Amino acid sequence: MRYQGSAGSFTIRSRWLSRARALARRALPLGLQTVIRHRIYPQQAVRDDRLWRLVVSEAVEFSRSEGGSVDAFRQEVVPFIEHLVRHRRTVRFYDEIHQYVLEALLPHYRDHLYDYYREQQYHMFVIMLSYPLCGLGASHVEPYQLARRLLPELRVLDYGAGIPYGLVHTLAEDPSVVSAATLVDLDLVHSRFAEFLLRRTAPGVNLAVHRLRNTDEVPELDGSFNFLFAKDIWEHLRRPRLVLEHLLGSADTDCLCVLDFAHHGAEIHQHITPDICFMSQVMTDAGFRNVATIGGLSVFARGEPLRAYAQMTAESPRL
């Protein structure tokens, strides 16, 4: 299956503008949100649709490799995901009550978060498969597009990878861009699928996968990376500062990091450290400069990517 991506544009927005647009979108009915997204961002909508079709077709094959029912996945799960996107508010309500049920029946679950996630891994997998259709592709794909403009080749660390849509999109467009990729996530069904998907999409890429059974476990990384992507992960950790400091010990001198340091609200469910705004100081102490926001995530650069970004923005003042 040959994947055709978009031309690879990206948008950098200021924090306040990005948040204002996100709030405005949430206030609109979901059907209207979809129409607006396709009208205003037609290339992005086409890209996300193609990305979803690639990933979901591989998910069907993954079910075969797991020894499950391909027909059940193709005939029941895939149509359900499409239905799920049209009724996201109902699904959010179910997702919320599902987490409360787990809290009610798993005593001291915050001391055993891996067990908590294991109990809902297939539910999370279905939700993750819906991301591109929900318009969430930008926050995954655009950071990688920026990295491709600032770095000659990518040695990626995708931490808390989930289904690594940005990496999948990049490899599907041009696998020669990535020389090495390391995924870190919990030992759950979606991380098995991520490895399956990447090995089929780009079999020549040097791929390492760390599957953990402790949310605060820090893997020993083999080699250095020059691009770190980490979204929706830090708020789930008890010691996010220590984990980030450990990871940065393997960062190249010339490095770009796109990280989710937003405040994630109340301390509820698995969000055990929701306020992670302080993490920016860790990056500053490591010699990085916070240069932009892209897809709602903070962009940090040092060395050659910092110089390349300065030159790029000088040539394109509207970025």
N, C-alpha and C positions, 0 to 999 in steps of 0.2 A: 504494500500500500504506500503510494508516494504522497507525501504530505506537502502541500503548498502553503506557506505562511505569507504574512503581509510583508510590505516593503521594509518594515522595521523602524517606524517612527516611534518616538516616545515623548511624553509630556511631563514637564517638571512644574509643579504647582507649589505655591506658598502654602504653609500649614493652614492658615485661616481659610483660604479659598477652598482648599481640598475638603476641609471639615464642613464648610458651609454648603458645598455641593452635595456632600454625602447626606447631610440632614435634609436638604431639599428633596433629594431623591426618595428618602424614606417616607416623606410626607405624602407622596403621590401613590395612587393605586398601582398595583404591580403590573397590570396590563399596560397602563400608560407609561410606566417606567421602561418597559421593554420597547414600546413604539419609539419613545424619545431616544433611547440608546441607539436603536438602529438608524434613526434619522440623523442624529448629531454625530455619531461615531460609526458610520457604516463599515469602514475598513476594520475597525476593532471588533465589531459584531461578527463580521465574516470570519475574521481570524479566530475568535473564540469558538465559533460554531465548528470550524474545521478542527481545531484543537480538541474539542469535545468528541467529535466523531472518531478521531484517531485514538484517543484514550479509551473510549467506551468499546471500540472494536477490539482493542487489546485486552480489555477487561473480560470480554467474552472468551477470548483464547486463554486467559488466565484461569477462568473457571474450569476450562477443559484440563489445564495442567494440574489443577488442584484435585482433579477426579470428581468434580461436581457436575451438575446438569447444565450443559451449554444451552439447551432449549429453555430452561427456566430463566437463565440470565437474559437471553435474547428476547424471549416472548413476554416475560413478566417484569424483570428488573429494569430493563432499559425503558419501556413505556412508563413505568412508575417514576423514574427519574425525570422524564419530561413532564409528567403530571405534577410532580413535586415542585418543579420550578414555577409552574403556573399557580401554585397554592402555597407559597413560601410561608405566609403568616400562620397557616394551620400547622405546617411542619415545624415552625419555630415553637409553637405552643406545645406540640408533642415532645420536641427535643427538651424543652424546659422541664416538663413534668417527668420525663424519662430520667433526667438527672436527679430530680427530687426523690424518685422511687429508689434509685441506687443509693442515695444518701440514707434513706430510711432503712434500707435492708443491708447495707454494708457498714457495720460499726467501725468507727475510727478509720474511715476510708482515706482520709488525708495522710495517714501514716502508711497507706498501702495503695498509692495512686496507680501503680501498674495494674493491680487487680481491678480497680475501678474502670480503667480504660479497657481492659481485656473483656469486661462484661458488656461493653457497648461497642466493641470494635467493628462489628458488621454494620451497625447503625451508622457509625462515623464514616465508614467506607462509602456507603451510599451517598451520604451528604457530601463528601469530598468529590465524588464523581460528578456532582451537579454544579460544581463551582463555575466552570466556563459559561454555562447557560445562564447563570445568575449574574453575569456581568462582573465576576471577580477576577477575570483573566488579567486585567491591567496591572493589579498589584503584584502579580506573579511574573508576568511576561516583560513588562516595561523595565524593571530593574536589570534584567538580563540584556535587554536591548541597549541600555545605557552602558553596561559593562563591556559589551562588544565594541562600542565606540571609543572607549577609554583604554582598553587593554588589547595588546596584539594577539594574545591567546589566553584562554581561561583555565585556571586550575581552581575548581569550584569546591567550596564547602557549603552544602545546603543543610542547615541545622534545624531539626524538627521538620523534616522535609515533607511529611504527608505524601500527597501525590505531587511531585515537583514539576508543576506545569511550566514554569519558566525554563527549566532545564530541558524538559521534553520538547518544548517549542523550539529552543535554540538548536538542539541536536537534530530535530526533524528538518529544520531549514538548512543547516550546514554543520555536520558533525566535526568537521576539521577545526571549528572554532574552539572546541573544548579538548584540551589535552588530557585532563584528569578530572574526575568528579568523586566527591565523597559525600555520602548521605548518612545522616544520623537521625534516628528516630526510635521509638519503642518497638519491641518485637511483637507486632500486630499485623493483621492481614493487609493493611494498606502499605506497610513497608515491604512486605514480600512482593506485592504487586508492583511497587515502584521499581524494585530491582528487576523484576521480570520485564517490565515495560522498557526500561532504559537499555537493557541488554539486547532487546529485539530492535529498538529504534536505532541504536548506534553500537553495534557489537565490537567495534574497534577501539572504543574509548576505554581508557584505564579507569575502571569503576571500583570503588570500595564502599561497602555498606556496613554500618555499625547498627545492630539492633539491640537495644538496651532493655533491661527489665527493672530498672530503677530510674525514675525521672531525673534525679540529680546526679546520676552516674556520668562521669566525664570520660569519653573514650580516648585512648592514646592514638593520635593521628600519625600516619606514616607519610612524611613529606610535608611541604608547605603549600598554602593556597594563596591566591591573589584576588579571589572574589568570595566574600562571605554573604550568604543570604539567609536571613532568619526571620520568619514571620509567625506571629501567634504562638510563641514558644516561651518567652521569658516569664510571662505571668503565671506559667504552670510550674515554675521552679522555686524551691525554697532558697537556693543560694545562686540567684542569677548572676550576681557580680563575679563570684568565684568561677563559675562556668565560663563566662565571657573572657575573663582574664586568662584562663587556661587555653581557650581557643586562640586568642590573639598571640599566644606564645608560638603558634605555628603559622602566623600570618607573614607573608612576604613583606619586604620593605616597601615595595610598590604594591599597594593593596587598595581595593574598593570594597566597602561594606554597605549593604542595604539592610537596615534593621528596623524592627517594629518596637519602638520605645514609647508608644502611646499609653496613656493611662486607661486601663481596662475596667474602670468602674469599681463596684463593690467587691469585697472579698466574699465570693460565693462560688459554690460548686468546686471545680478544679482550679479556679483562679485564686491561687494562694498567695501570690505577690502581685496584685493588680497594678499597683503604682510603681512603674519601672522607669519613670522619667529621670531618675538619678543615674541611669546607666550611661547617659551621654558623657558624663565625667570620666568614665572608664576609657572611652574612646579618646577623649582629649588627652588624658594621661599617657595614652599609648602613641601619641603623635598624630592622631587623625584630626581632620577638620570637618565639621558639619557643613556641607556645601549646599544642600538642597533637600527637598521633599519630593518623592516620586511615588505615585500610587498610594499616598498616605503614609509612606515609610521614610525614615531618615536615611540620608545618603552621607556617608563618611568616606573621606579619601586621604591618602598620604602618598608621598613619593610621586612617581610618574603619572598615575591617574589624577592626582590633584593638579598637576601642571597641565595635563591634557584637558581637564575640565575647565580650568581658567581660560585656556586658549579657545576652547569651543564656545564658551559663553561670551567671550569678547567678540568672536566672529558672528555670533547669533544672539544679540542682546535680549531678544524676547524670551529666551530659555530661562 
